[in-house]
């Protein structure tokens, strides 16, 4: 039987290669009904990752999804999406 191979422990932590996010909010703000609903929201969703948007009722979770789908536009900031365009058909 062969002796087991010893692999040295790395001196520095290994870093994953940086990947551009598929969807990114950068300083997004929006007003609804005269009040500021989202203020300076920034986050990015990476490919091959699992993400969750959590918050209490009225926190703006659905509003973030509407913004991501470009159903409404932000008043400030920008949203970038690097997903292939999709086609939606209604029957």
HTML snippet that shows the backbone in 3Dmol.js (N, CA, C, O; Angstrom):
<script src="https://3Dmol.org/build/3Dmol-min.js"></script>
<div id="view" style="width:600px;height:400px;position:relative"></div>
<script>
const pdb = `
ATOM      1  N   UNK A   1       0.845  -1.182   0.000  1.00  0.00           N
ATOM      2  CA  UNK A   1       0.000   0.000   0.000  1.00  0.00           C
ATOM      3  C   UNK A   1       0.891   1.247   0.000  1.00  0.00           C
ATOM      4  O   UNK A   1       1.874   1.306   0.739  1.00  0.00           O
ATOM      5  N   UNK A   2       0.556   2.223  -0.811  1.00  0.00           N
ATOM      6  CA  UNK A   2       1.355   3.447  -0.942  1.00  0.00           C
ATOM      7  C   UNK A   2       1.120   4.366   0.246  1.00  0.00           C
ATOM      8  O   UNK A   2       0.038   4.385   0.833  1.00  0.00           O
ATOM      9  N   UNK A   3       2.152   5.126   0.590  1.00  0.00           N
ATOM     10  CA  UNK A   3       2.023   6.107   1.665  1.00  0.00           C
ATOM     11  C   UNK A   3       1.102   7.232   1.213  1.00  0.00           C
ATOM     12  O   UNK A   3       1.106   7.588   0.034  1.00  0.00           O
ATOM     13  N   UNK A   4       0.300   7.808   2.137  1.00  0.00           N
ATOM     14  CA  UNK A   4      -0.579   8.918   1.742  1.00  0.00           C
ATOM     15  C   UNK A   4       0.243  10.143   1.359  1.00  0.00           C
ATOM     16  O   UNK A   4       1.325  10.381   1.896  1.00  0.00           O
ATOM     17  N   UNK A   5      -0.294  10.909   0.424  1.00  0.00           N
ATOM     18  CA  UNK A   5       0.378  12.125  -0.028  1.00  0.00           C
ATOM     19  C   UNK A   5       0.056  13.258   0.937  1.00  0.00           C
ATOM     20  O   UNK A   5      -1.099  13.437   1.325  1.00  0.00           O
ATOM     21  N   UNK A   6       1.047  14.005   1.316  1.00  0.00           N
ATOM     22  CA  UNK A   6       0.855  15.138   2.217  1.00  0.00           C
ATOM     23  C   UNK A   6       0.794  16.407   1.381  1.00  0.00           C
ATOM     24  O   UNK A   6       1.708  16.712   0.615  1.00  0.00           O
ATOM     25  N   UNK A   7      -0.299  17.139   1.544  1.00  0.00           N
ATOM     26  CA  UNK A   7      -0.493  18.399   0.819  1.00  0.00           C
ATOM     27  C   UNK A   7      -0.290  19.537   1.813  1.00  0.00           C
ATOM     28  O   UNK A   7      -0.999  19.600   2.817  1.00  0.00           O
ATOM     29  N   UNK A   8       0.659  20.437   1.559  1.00  0.00           N
ATOM     30  CA  UNK A   8       0.908  21.520   2.517  1.00  0.00           C
ATOM     31  C   UNK A   8      -0.270  22.497   2.566  1.00  0.00           C
ATOM     32  O   UNK A   8      -0.919  22.773   1.557  1.00  0.00           O
ATOM     33  N   UNK A   9      -0.518  23.002   3.760  1.00  0.00           N
ATOM     34  CA  UNK A   9      -1.567  23.994   3.955  1.00  0.00           C
ATOM     35  C   UNK A   9      -1.083  25.330   3.401  1.00  0.00           C
ATOM     36  O   UNK A   9       0.047  25.727   3.687  1.00  0.00           O
ATOM     37  N   UNK A  10      -1.908  26.047   2.609  1.00  0.00           N
ATOM     38  CA  UNK A  10      -1.449  27.323   2.031  1.00  0.00           C
ATOM     39  C   UNK A  10      -1.212  28.382   3.107  1.00  0.00           C
ATOM     40  O   UNK A  10      -1.941  28.449   4.097  1.00  0.00           O
ATOM     41  N   UNK A  11      -0.197  29.196   2.904  1.00  0.00           N
ATOM     42  CA  UNK A  11       0.134  30.258   3.850  1.00  0.00           C
ATOM     43  C   UNK A  11      -0.881  31.403   3.790  1.00  0.00           C
ATOM     44  O   UNK A  11      -1.177  32.024   4.810  1.00  0.00           O
ATOM     45  N   UNK A  12      -1.405  31.677   2.612  1.00  0.00           N
ATOM     46  CA  UNK A  12      -2.392  32.740   2.419  1.00  0.00           C
ATOM     47  C   UNK A  12      -3.725  32.108   2.037  1.00  0.00           C
ATOM     48  O   UNK A  12      -3.744  31.069   1.378  1.00  0.00           O
ATOM     49  N   UNK A  13      -4.843  32.716   2.439  1.00  0.00           N
ATOM     50  CA  UNK A  13      -6.139  32.156   2.039  1.00  0.00           C
ATOM     51  C   UNK A  13      -6.305  32.195   0.525  1.00  0.00           C
ATOM     52  O   UNK A  13      -5.847  33.122  -0.143  1.00  0.00           O
ATOM     53  N   UNK A  14      -6.957  31.188   0.007  1.00  0.00           N
ATOM     54  CA  UNK A  14      -7.234  31.140  -1.426  1.00  0.00           C
ATOM     55  C   UNK A  14      -8.409  32.049  -1.733  1.00  0.00           C
ATOM     56  O   UNK A  14      -9.392  32.062  -0.991  1.00  0.00           O
ATOM     57  N   UNK A  15      -8.325  32.791  -2.789  1.00  0.00           N
ATOM     58  CA  UNK A  15      -9.381  33.719  -3.194  1.00  0.00           C
ATOM     59  C   UNK A  15     -10.062  33.190  -4.443  1.00  0.00           C
ATOM     60  O   UNK A  15      -9.411  32.730  -5.381  1.00  0.00           O
ATOM     61  N   UNK A  16     -11.372  33.264  -4.435  1.00  0.00           N
ATOM     62  CA  UNK A  16     -12.123  32.895  -5.632  1.00  0.00           C
ATOM     63  C   UNK A  16     -11.950  34.000  -6.663  1.00  0.00           C
ATOM     64  O   UNK A  16     -11.820  35.167  -6.291  1.00  0.00           O
ATOM     65  N   UNK A  17     -11.945  33.663  -7.945  1.00  0.00           N
ATOM     66  CA  UNK A  17     -11.829  34.716  -8.958  1.00  0.00           C
ATOM     67  C   UNK A  17     -13.040  35.641  -8.898  1.00  0.00           C
ATOM     68  O   UNK A  17     -14.165  35.191  -8.675  1.00  0.00           O
ATOM     69  N   UNK A  18     -12.802  36.931  -9.097  1.00  0.00           N
ATOM     70  CA  UNK A  18     -13.917  37.871  -9.059  1.00  0.00           C
ATOM     71  C   UNK A  18     -14.749  37.727 -10.331  1.00  0.00           C
ATOM     72  O   UNK A  18     -14.219  37.609 -11.436  1.00  0.00           O
ATOM     73  N   UNK A  19     -16.035  37.741 -10.142  1.00  0.00           N
ATOM     74  CA  UNK A  19     -16.979  37.579 -11.238  1.00  0.00           C
ATOM     75  C   UNK A  19     -17.960  38.740 -11.174  1.00  0.00           C
ATOM     76  O   UNK A  19     -18.448  39.084 -10.098  1.00  0.00           O
ATOM     77  N   UNK A  20     -18.245  39.334 -12.302  1.00  0.00           N
ATOM     78  CA  UNK A  20     -19.205  40.433 -12.339  1.00  0.00           C
ATOM     79  C   UNK A  20     -20.588  39.918 -11.944  1.00  0.00           C
ATOM     80  O   UNK A  20     -20.975  38.823 -12.352  1.00  0.00           O
ATOM     81  N   UNK A  21     -21.336  40.689 -11.157  1.00  0.00           N
ATOM     82  CA  UNK A  21     -22.672  40.236 -10.764  1.00  0.00           C
ATOM     83  C   UNK A  21     -23.619  40.191 -11.961  1.00  0.00           C
ATOM     84  O   UNK A  21     -23.490  40.967 -12.908  1.00  0.00           O
ATOM     85  N   UNK A  22     -24.579  39.260 -11.892  1.00  0.00           N
ATOM     86  CA  UNK A  22     -25.598  39.178 -12.941  1.00  0.00           C
ATOM     87  C   UNK A  22     -26.599  40.317 -12.811  1.00  0.00           C
ATOM     88  O   UNK A  22     -27.104  40.826 -13.811  1.00  0.00           O
ATOM     89  N   UNK A  23     -26.880  40.708 -11.590  1.00  0.00           N
ATOM     90  CA  UNK A  23     -27.802  41.806 -11.319  1.00  0.00           C
ATOM     91  C   UNK A  23     -27.185  42.644 -10.210  1.00  0.00           C
ATOM     92  O   UNK A  23     -26.772  42.108  -9.182  1.00  0.00           O
ATOM     93  N   UNK A  24     -27.121  43.952 -10.411  1.00  0.00           N
ATOM     94  CA  UNK A  24     -26.523  44.825  -9.399  1.00  0.00           C
ATOM     95  C   UNK A  24     -27.361  46.084  -9.224  1.00  0.00           C
ATOM     96  O   UNK A  24     -27.745  46.732 -10.197  1.00  0.00           O
ATOM     97  N   UNK A  25     -27.635  46.418  -7.975  1.00  0.00           N
ATOM     98  CA  UNK A  25     -28.255  47.680  -7.601  1.00  0.00           C
ATOM     99  C   UNK A  25     -27.131  48.540  -7.037  1.00  0.00           C
ATOM    100  O   UNK A  25     -26.370  48.088  -6.182  1.00  0.00           O
ATOM    101  N   UNK A  26     -27.026  49.773  -7.510  1.00  0.00           N
ATOM    102  CA  UNK A  26     -25.966  50.666  -7.053  1.00  0.00           C
ATOM    103  C   UNK A  26     -26.572  51.996  -6.634  1.00  0.00           C
ATOM    104  O   UNK A  26     -26.853  52.848  -7.477  1.00  0.00           O
ATOM    105  N   UNK A  27     -26.772  52.175  -5.340  1.00  0.00           N
ATOM    106  CA  UNK A  27     -27.305  53.429  -4.813  1.00  0.00           C
ATOM    107  C   UNK A  27     -28.721  53.732  -5.256  1.00  0.00           C
ATOM    108  O   UNK A  27     -29.053  54.890  -5.510  1.00  0.00           O
ATOM    109  N   UNK A  28     -29.564  52.711  -5.356  1.00  0.00           N
ATOM    110  CA  UNK A  28     -30.927  52.884  -5.867  1.00  0.00           C
ATOM    111  C   UNK A  28     -31.833  53.488  -4.795  1.00  0.00           C
ATOM    112  O   UNK A  28     -31.867  53.022  -3.656  1.00  0.00           O
ATOM    113  N   UNK A  29     -32.564  54.531  -5.182  1.00  0.00           N
ATOM    114  CA  UNK A  29     -33.556  55.167  -4.314  1.00  0.00           C
ATOM    115  C   UNK A  29     -34.820  55.404  -5.114  1.00  0.00           C
ATOM    116  O   UNK A  29     -34.773  55.658  -6.318  1.00  0.00           O
ATOM    117  N   UNK A  30     -35.966  55.317  -4.424  1.00  0.00           N
ATOM    118  CA  UNK A  30     -37.245  55.570  -5.091  1.00  0.00           C
ATOM    119  C   UNK A  30     -38.263  56.054  -4.062  1.00  0.00           C
ATOM    120  O   UNK A  30     -38.261  55.621  -2.909  1.00  0.00           O
ATOM    121  N   UNK A  31     -39.126  56.955  -4.503  1.00  0.00           N
ATOM    122  CA  UNK A  31     -40.207  57.482  -3.659  1.00  0.00           C
ATOM    123  C   UNK A  31     -41.536  56.924  -4.147  1.00  0.00           C
ATOM    124  O   UNK A  31     -41.748  56.721  -5.342  1.00  0.00           O
ATOM    125  N   UNK A  32     -42.407  56.687  -3.206  1.00  0.00           N
ATOM    126  CA  UNK A  32     -43.762  56.248  -3.518  1.00  0.00           C
ATOM    127  C   UNK A  32     -44.706  56.931  -2.540  1.00  0.00           C
ATOM    128  O   UNK A  32     -44.439  56.972  -1.339  1.00  0.00           O
ATOM    129  N   UNK A  33     -45.799  57.463  -3.046  1.00  0.00           N
ATOM    130  CA  UNK A  33     -46.791  58.092  -2.178  1.00  0.00           C
ATOM    131  C   UNK A  33     -46.232  59.247  -1.364  1.00  0.00           C
ATOM    132  O   UNK A  33     -46.677  59.480  -0.240  1.00  0.00           O
ATOM    133  N   UNK A  34     -45.270  59.969  -1.908  1.00  0.00           N
ATOM    134  CA  UNK A  34     -44.717  61.127  -1.219  1.00  0.00           C
ATOM    135  C   UNK A  34     -43.603  60.815  -0.235  1.00  0.00           C
ATOM    136  O   UNK A  34     -42.998  61.732   0.321  1.00  0.00           O
ATOM    137  N   UNK A  35     -43.321  59.530  -0.009  1.00  0.00           N
ATOM    138  CA  UNK A  35     -42.265  59.175   0.947  1.00  0.00           C
ATOM    139  C   UNK A  35     -41.161  58.357   0.297  1.00  0.00           C
ATOM    140  O   UNK A  35     -41.365  57.715  -0.733  1.00  0.00           O
ATOM    141  N   UNK A  36     -40.009  58.392   0.906  1.00  0.00           N
ATOM    142  CA  UNK A  36     -38.866  57.632   0.423  1.00  0.00           C
ATOM    143  C   UNK A  36     -39.040  56.177   0.853  1.00  0.00           C
ATOM    144  O   UNK A  36     -39.060  55.877   2.047  1.00  0.00           O
ATOM    145  N   UNK A  37     -39.166  55.273  -0.126  1.00  0.00           N
ATOM    146  CA  UNK A  37     -39.403  53.858   0.169  1.00  0.00           C
ATOM    147  C   UNK A  37     -38.086  53.089   0.190  1.00  0.00           C
ATOM    148  O   UNK A  37     -37.823  52.327   1.121  1.00  0.00           O
ATOM    149  N   UNK A  38     -37.267  53.285  -0.826  1.00  0.00           N
ATOM    150  CA  UNK A  38     -35.930  52.684  -0.867  1.00  0.00           C
ATOM    151  C   UNK A  38     -34.915  53.818  -0.887  1.00  0.00           C
ATOM    152  O   UNK A  38     -35.059  54.773  -1.650  1.00  0.00           O
ATOM    153  N   UNK A  39     -33.900  53.714  -0.057  1.00  0.00           N
ATOM    154  CA  UNK A  39     -32.895  54.765   0.027  1.00  0.00           C
ATOM    155  C   UNK A  39     -31.498  54.166  -0.065  1.00  0.00           C
ATOM    156  O   UNK A  39     -31.066  53.436   0.827  1.00  0.00           O
ATOM    157  N   UNK A  40     -30.795  54.481  -1.151  1.00  0.00           N
ATOM    158  CA  UNK A  40     -29.394  54.096  -1.336  1.00  0.00           C
ATOM    159  C   UNK A  40     -29.171  52.586  -1.178  1.00  0.00           C
ATOM    160  O   UNK A  40     -28.294  52.154  -0.430  1.00  0.00           O
ATOM    161  N   UNK A  41     -29.973  51.796  -1.889  1.00  0.00           N
ATOM    162  CA  UNK A  41     -29.876  50.330  -1.837  1.00  0.00           C
ATOM    163  C   UNK A  41     -28.795  49.874  -2.816  1.00  0.00           C
ATOM    164  O   UNK A  41     -28.804  50.251  -3.988  1.00  0.00           O
ATOM    165  N   UNK A  42     -27.865  49.058  -2.319  1.00  0.00           N
ATOM    166  CA  UNK A  42     -26.790  48.523  -3.154  1.00  0.00           C
ATOM    167  C   UNK A  42     -26.580  47.052  -2.821  1.00  0.00           C
ATOM    168  O   UNK A  42     -26.421  46.689  -1.656  1.00  0.00           O
ATOM    169  N   UNK A  43     -26.581  46.213  -3.842  1.00  0.00           N
ATOM    170  CA  UNK A  43     -26.255  44.797  -3.682  1.00  0.00           C
ATOM    171  C   UNK A  43     -25.991  44.210  -5.055  1.00  0.00           C
ATOM    172  O   UNK A  43     -26.322  44.823  -6.070  1.00  0.00           O
ATOM    173  N   UNK A  44     -25.404  43.041  -5.093  1.00  0.00           N
ATOM    174  CA  UNK A  44     -25.137  42.346  -6.348  1.00  0.00           C
ATOM    175  C   UNK A  44     -25.428  40.870  -6.202  1.00  0.00           C
ATOM    176  O   UNK A  44     -25.161  40.280  -5.155  1.00  0.00           O
ATOM    177  N   UNK A  45     -25.973  40.272  -7.245  1.00  0.00           N
ATOM    178  CA  UNK A  45     -26.266  38.840  -7.264  1.00  0.00           C
ATOM    179  C   UNK A  45     -25.267  38.165  -8.186  1.00  0.00           C
ATOM    180  O   UNK A  45     -25.220  38.452  -9.383  1.00  0.00           O
ATOM    181  N   UNK A  46     -24.481  37.278  -7.633  1.00  0.00           N
ATOM    182  CA  UNK A  46     -23.432  36.603  -8.394  1.00  0.00           C
ATOM    183  C   UNK A  46     -23.948  35.329  -9.044  1.00  0.00           C
ATOM    184  O   UNK A  46     -24.861  34.686  -8.526  1.00  0.00           O
ATOM    185  N   UNK A  47     -23.359  34.963 -10.186  1.00  0.00           N
ATOM    186  CA  UNK A  47     -23.745  33.702 -10.813  1.00  0.00           C
ATOM    187  C   UNK A  47     -23.329  32.528  -9.924  1.00  0.00           C
ATOM    188  O   UNK A  47     -22.344  32.615  -9.192  1.00  0.00           O
ATOM    189  N   UNK A  48     -24.063  31.466  -9.992  1.00  0.00           N
ATOM    190  CA  UNK A  48     -23.807  30.239  -9.231  1.00  0.00           C
ATOM    191  C   UNK A  48     -23.947  30.450  -7.732  1.00  0.00           C
ATOM    192  O   UNK A  48     -23.482  29.621  -6.949  1.00  0.00           O
ATOM    193  N   UNK A  49     -24.569  31.527  -7.324  1.00  0.00           N
ATOM    194  CA  UNK A  49     -24.768  31.781  -5.905  1.00  0.00           C
ATOM    195  C   UNK A  49     -26.235  31.632  -5.540  1.00  0.00           C
ATOM    196  O   UNK A  49     -27.103  31.560  -6.410  1.00  0.00           O
ATOM    197  N   UNK A  50     -26.490  31.586  -4.270  1.00  0.00           N
ATOM    198  CA  UNK A  50     -27.857  31.540  -3.764  1.00  0.00           C
ATOM    199  C   UNK A  50     -28.072  32.827  -2.982  1.00  0.00           C
ATOM    200  O   UNK A  50     -27.290  33.155  -2.089  1.00  0.00           O
ATOM    201  N   UNK A  51     -29.125  33.550  -3.314  1.00  0.00           N
ATOM    202  CA  UNK A  51     -29.405  34.820  -2.654  1.00  0.00           C
ATOM    203  C   UNK A  51     -30.835  34.827  -2.159  1.00  0.00           C
ATOM    204  O   UNK A  51     -31.702  34.140  -2.700  1.00  0.00           O
ATOM    205  N   UNK A  52     -31.068  35.608  -1.128  1.00  0.00           N
ATOM    206  CA  UNK A  52     -32.404  35.715  -0.553  1.00  0.00           C
ATOM    207  C   UNK A  52     -32.638  37.170  -0.170  1.00  0.00           C
ATOM    208  O   UNK A  52     -31.752  37.823   0.381  1.00  0.00           O
ATOM    209  N   UNK A  53     -33.812  37.668  -0.459  1.00  0.00           N
ATOM    210  CA  UNK A  53     -34.188  39.036  -0.115  1.00  0.00           C
ATOM    211  C   UNK A  53     -35.200  38.949   1.022  1.00  0.00           C
ATOM    212  O   UNK A  53     -36.341  38.535   0.815  1.00  0.00           O
ATOM    213  N   UNK A  54     -34.784  39.337   2.212  1.00  0.00           N
ATOM    214  CA  UNK A  54     -35.617  39.224   3.406  1.00  0.00           C
ATOM    215  C   UNK A  54     -35.957  40.591   3.961  1.00  0.00           C
ATOM    216  O   UNK A  54     -35.182  41.538   3.834  1.00  0.00           O
ATOM    217  N   UNK A  55     -37.121  40.683   4.574  1.00  0.00           N
ATOM    218  CA  UNK A  55     -37.508  41.911   5.238  1.00  0.00           C
ATOM    219  C   UNK A  55     -38.951  41.843   5.677  1.00  0.00           C
ATOM    220  O   UNK A  55     -39.709  40.998   5.199  1.00  0.00           O
ATOM    221  N   UNK A  56     -39.340  42.722   6.580  1.00  0.00           N
ATOM    222  CA  UNK A  56     -40.729  42.730   7.042  1.00  0.00           C
ATOM    223  C   UNK A  56     -41.671  43.259   5.965  1.00  0.00           C
ATOM    224  O   UNK A  56     -41.234  43.762   4.930  1.00  0.00           O
ATOM    225  N   UNK A  57     -42.962  43.137   6.227  1.00  0.00           N
ATOM    226  CA  UNK A  57     -43.966  43.667   5.299  1.00  0.00           C
ATOM    227  C   UNK A  57     -43.706  45.150   5.057  1.00  0.00           C
ATOM    228  O   UNK A  57     -43.440  45.912   5.986  1.00  0.00           O
ATOM    229  N   UNK A  58     -43.790  45.543   3.783  1.00  0.00           N
ATOM    230  CA  UNK A  58     -43.619  46.942   3.436  1.00  0.00           C
ATOM    231  C   UNK A  58     -42.180  47.416   3.372  1.00  0.00           C
ATOM    232  O   UNK A  58     -41.937  48.618   3.266  1.00  0.00           O
ATOM    233  N   UNK A  59     -41.218  46.502   3.434  1.00  0.00           N
ATOM    234  CA  UNK A  59     -39.805  46.898   3.427  1.00  0.00           C
ATOM    235  C   UNK A  59     -39.280  47.212   2.030  1.00  0.00           C
ATOM    236  O   UNK A  59     -38.225  47.831   1.897  1.00  0.00           O
ATOM    237  N   UNK A  60     -40.008  46.789   0.971  1.00  0.00           N
ATOM    238  CA  UNK A  60     -39.581  47.089  -0.392  1.00  0.00           C
ATOM    239  C   UNK A  60     -39.071  45.894  -1.176  1.00  0.00           C
ATOM    240  O   UNK A  60     -38.428  46.065  -2.212  1.00  0.00           O
ATOM    241  N   UNK A  61     -39.346  44.688  -0.700  1.00  0.00           N
ATOM    242  CA  UNK A  61     -38.880  43.486  -1.413  1.00  0.00           C
ATOM    243  C   UNK A  61     -39.517  43.389  -2.795  1.00  0.00           C
ATOM    244  O   UNK A  61     -38.811  43.205  -3.786  1.00  0.00           O
ATOM    245  N   UNK A  62     -40.817  43.508  -2.874  1.00  0.00           N
ATOM    246  CA  UNK A  62     -41.510  43.438  -4.171  1.00  0.00           C
ATOM    247  C   UNK A  62     -41.115  44.607  -5.058  1.00  0.00           C
ATOM    248  O   UNK A  62     -41.018  44.457  -6.276  1.00  0.00           O
ATOM    249  N   UNK A  63     -40.890  45.756  -4.467  1.00  0.00           N
ATOM    250  CA  UNK A  63     -40.457  46.926  -5.228  1.00  0.00           C
ATOM    251  C   UNK A  63     -39.086  46.670  -5.861  1.00  0.00           C
ATOM    252  O   UNK A  63     -38.844  47.077  -6.998  1.00  0.00           O
ATOM    253  N   UNK A  64     -38.194  46.001  -5.136  1.00  0.00           N
ATOM    254  CA  UNK A  64     -36.882  45.637  -5.706  1.00  0.00           C
ATOM    255  C   UNK A  64     -37.051  44.714  -6.904  1.00  0.00           C
ATOM    256  O   UNK A  64     -36.340  44.856  -7.899  1.00  0.00           O
ATOM    257  N   UNK A  65     -37.980  43.775  -6.820  1.00  0.00           N
ATOM    258  CA  UNK A  65     -38.222  42.868  -7.946  1.00  0.00           C
ATOM    259  C   UNK A  65     -38.808  43.619  -9.139  1.00  0.00           C
ATOM    260  O   UNK A  65     -38.444  43.342 -10.282  1.00  0.00           O
ATOM    261  N   UNK A  66     -39.707  44.561  -8.886  1.00  0.00           N
ATOM    262  CA  UNK A  66     -40.264  45.371  -9.985  1.00  0.00           C
ATOM    263  C   UNK A  66     -39.173  46.223 -10.636  1.00  0.00           C
ATOM    264  O   UNK A  66     -39.152  46.387 -11.855  1.00  0.00           O
ATOM    265  N   UNK A  67     -38.278  46.755  -9.827  1.00  0.00           N
ATOM    266  CA  UNK A  67     -37.156  47.524 -10.366  1.00  0.00           C
ATOM    267  C   UNK A  67     -36.237  46.628 -11.186  1.00  0.00           C
ATOM    268  O   UNK A  67     -35.800  47.016 -12.270  1.00  0.00           O
ATOM    269  N   UNK A  68     -35.940  45.436 -10.681  1.00  0.00           N
ATOM    270  CA  UNK A  68     -35.060  44.506 -11.396  1.00  0.00           C
ATOM    271  C   UNK A  68     -35.666  44.090 -12.729  1.00  0.00           C
ATOM    272  O   UNK A  68     -34.945  43.896 -13.707  1.00  0.00           O
ATOM    273  N   UNK A  69     -36.990  43.951 -12.772  1.00  0.00           N
ATOM    274  CA  UNK A  69     -37.680  43.571 -14.011  1.00  0.00           C
ATOM    275  C   UNK A  69     -37.906  44.767 -14.928  1.00  0.00           C
ATOM    276  O   UNK A  69     -38.472  44.615 -16.011  1.00  0.00           O
ATOM    277  N   UNK A  70     -37.476  45.946 -14.513  1.00  0.00           N
ATOM    278  CA  UNK A  70     -37.625  47.192 -15.269  1.00  0.00           C
ATOM    279  C   UNK A  70     -39.084  47.557 -15.513  1.00  0.00           C
ATOM    280  O   UNK A  70     -39.419  48.182 -16.519  1.00  0.00           O
ATOM    281  N   UNK A  71     -39.944  47.162 -14.585  1.00  0.00           N
ATOM    282  CA  UNK A  71     -41.340  47.583 -14.658  1.00  0.00           C
ATOM    283  C   UNK A  71     -41.481  49.025 -14.195  1.00  0.00           C
ATOM    284  O   UNK A  71     -42.393  49.735 -14.618  1.00  0.00           O
ATOM    285  N   UNK A  72     -40.579  49.449 -13.331  1.00  0.00           N
ATOM    286  CA  UNK A  72     -40.474  50.846 -12.909  1.00  0.00           C
ATOM    287  C   UNK A  72     -38.989  51.207 -12.902  1.00  0.00           C
ATOM    288  O   UNK A  72     -38.132  50.325 -12.843  1.00  0.00           O
ATOM    289  N   UNK A  73     -38.693  52.484 -12.960  1.00  0.00           N
ATOM    290  CA  UNK A  73     -37.304  52.954 -13.006  1.00  0.00           C
ATOM    291  C   UNK A  73     -36.939  53.638 -11.692  1.00  0.00           C
ATOM    292  O   UNK A  73     -37.791  54.286 -11.084  1.00  0.00           O
ATOM    293  N   UNK A  74     -35.696  53.508 -11.245  1.00  0.00           N
ATOM    294  CA  UNK A  74     -35.287  54.189 -10.013  1.00  0.00           C
ATOM    295  C   UNK A  74     -35.163  55.692 -10.240  1.00  0.00           C
ATOM    296  O   UNK A  74     -34.858  56.141 -11.345  1.00  0.00           O
ATOM    297  N   UNK A  75     -35.401  56.458  -9.186  1.00  0.00           N
ATOM    298  CA  UNK A  75     -35.221  57.907  -9.266  1.00  0.00           C
ATOM    299  C   UNK A  75     -33.748  58.281  -9.135  1.00  0.00           C
ATOM    300  O   UNK A  75     -33.292  59.263  -9.721  1.00  0.00           O
ATOM    301  N   UNK A  76     -33.014  57.494  -8.366  1.00  0.00           N
ATOM    302  CA  UNK A  76     -31.576  57.711  -8.196  1.00  0.00           C
ATOM    303  C   UNK A  76     -30.871  56.369  -8.271  1.00  0.00           C
ATOM    304  O   UNK A  76     -31.476  55.327  -8.020  1.00  0.00           O
ATOM    305  N   UNK A  77     -29.597  56.397  -8.617  1.00  0.00           N
ATOM    306  CA  UNK A  77     -28.811  55.178  -8.699  1.00  0.00           C
ATOM    307  C   UNK A  77     -29.018  54.469 -10.026  1.00  0.00           C
ATOM    308  O   UNK A  77     -29.673  54.981 -10.933  1.00  0.00           O
ATOM    309  N   UNK A  78     -28.439  53.274 -10.114  1.00  0.00           N
ATOM    310  CA  UNK A  78     -28.590  52.526 -11.356  1.00  0.00           C
ATOM    311  C   UNK A  78     -28.690  51.036 -11.064  1.00  0.00           C
ATOM    312  O   UNK A  78     -28.225  50.542 -10.037  1.00  0.00           O
ATOM    313  N   UNK A  79     -29.308  50.347 -12.000  1.00  0.00           N
ATOM    314  CA  UNK A  79     -29.466  48.898 -11.928  1.00  0.00           C
ATOM    315  C   UNK A  79     -28.850  48.330 -13.196  1.00  0.00           C
ATOM    316  O   UNK A  79     -29.222  48.721 -14.302  1.00  0.00           O
ATOM    317  N   UNK A  80     -27.913  47.414 -13.038  1.00  0.00           N
ATOM    318  CA  UNK A  80     -27.312  46.765 -14.196  1.00  0.00           C
ATOM    319  C   UNK A  80     -27.682  45.296 -14.173  1.00  0.00           C
ATOM    320  O   UNK A  80     -27.701  44.651 -13.124  1.00  0.00           O
ATOM    321  N   UNK A  81     -27.974  44.787 -15.358  1.00  0.00           N
ATOM    322  CA  UNK A  81     -28.397  43.397 -15.500  1.00  0.00           C
ATOM    323  C   UNK A  81     -27.607  42.771 -16.638  1.00  0.00           C
ATOM    324  O   UNK A  81     -27.618  43.277 -17.760  1.00  0.00           O
ATOM    325  N   UNK A  82     -26.929  41.681 -16.354  1.00  0.00           N
ATOM    326  CA  UNK A  82     -26.119  41.000 -17.355  1.00  0.00           C
ATOM    327  C   UNK A  82     -26.735  39.644 -17.701  1.00  0.00           C
ATOM    328  O   UNK A  82     -26.020  38.669 -17.933  1.00  0.00           O
ATOM    329  N   UNK A  83     -28.048  39.594 -17.732  1.00  0.00           N
ATOM    330  CA  UNK A  83     -28.764  38.373 -18.092  1.00  0.00           C
ATOM    331  C   UNK A  83     -29.162  38.439 -19.555  1.00  0.00           C
ATOM    332  O   UNK A  83     -29.397  39.528 -20.079  1.00  0.00           O
ATOM    333  N   UNK A  84     -29.243  37.299 -20.225  1.00  0.00           N
ATOM    334  CA  UNK A  84     -29.711  37.329 -21.612  1.00  0.00           C
ATOM    335  C   UNK A  84     -31.169  37.781 -21.658  1.00  0.00           C
ATOM    336  O   UNK A  84     -31.930  37.479 -20.739  1.00  0.00           O
ATOM    337  N   UNK A  85     -31.571  38.494 -22.705  1.00  0.00           N
ATOM    338  CA  UNK A  85     -32.964  38.937 -22.800  1.00  0.00           C
ATOM    339  C   UNK A  85     -33.897  37.733 -22.885  1.00  0.00           C
ATOM    340  O   UNK A  85     -33.563  36.703 -23.470  1.00  0.00           O
ATOM    341  N   UNK A  86     -35.051  37.889 -22.298  1.00  0.00           N
ATOM    342  CA  UNK A  86     -36.035  36.807 -22.339  1.00  0.00           C
ATOM    343  C   UNK A  86     -37.256  37.260 -23.118  1.00  0.00           C
ATOM    344  O   UNK A  86     -37.502  38.455 -23.278  1.00  0.00           O
ATOM    345  N   UNK A  87     -38.003  36.305 -23.591  1.00  0.00           N
ATOM    346  CA  UNK A  87     -39.240  36.595 -24.306  1.00  0.00           C
ATOM    347  C   UNK A  87     -40.395  36.063 -23.479  1.00  0.00           C
ATOM    348  O   UNK A  87     -40.379  34.919 -23.025  1.00  0.00           O
ATOM    349  N   UNK A  88     -41.383  36.898 -23.293  1.00  0.00           N
ATOM    350  CA  UNK A  88     -42.553  36.507 -22.524  1.00  0.00           C
ATOM    351  C   UNK A  88     -43.735  36.471 -23.475  1.00  0.00           C
ATOM    352  O   UNK A  88     -43.987  37.427 -24.209  1.00  0.00           O
ATOM    353  N   UNK A  89     -44.448  35.375 -23.456  1.00  0.00           N
ATOM    354  CA  UNK A  89     -45.632  35.229 -24.309  1.00  0.00           C
ATOM    355  C   UNK A  89     -46.846  35.003 -23.422  1.00  0.00           C
ATOM    356  O   UNK A  89     -46.792  34.248 -22.452  1.00  0.00           O
ATOM    357  N   UNK A  90     -47.914  35.651 -23.761  1.00  0.00           N
ATOM    358  CA  UNK A  90     -49.167  35.480 -23.030  1.00  0.00           C
ATOM    359  C   UNK A  90     -50.156  34.787 -23.948  1.00  0.00           C
ATOM    360  O   UNK A  90     -50.279  35.133 -25.123  1.00  0.00           O
ATOM    361  N   UNK A  91     -50.853  33.815 -23.407  1.00  0.00           N
ATOM    362  CA  UNK A  91     -51.843  33.073 -24.201  1.00  0.00           C
ATOM    363  C   UNK A  91     -53.220  33.410 -23.699  1.00  0.00           C
ATOM    364  O   UNK A  91     -54.210  32.899 -24.223  1.00  0.00           O
TER     365      UNK A  91
END
`;
const viewer = $3Dmol.createViewer("view");
viewer.addModel(pdb, "pdb");
viewer.setStyle({}, {cartoon: {color: "spectrum"}});
viewer.zoomTo();
viewer.render();
</script>
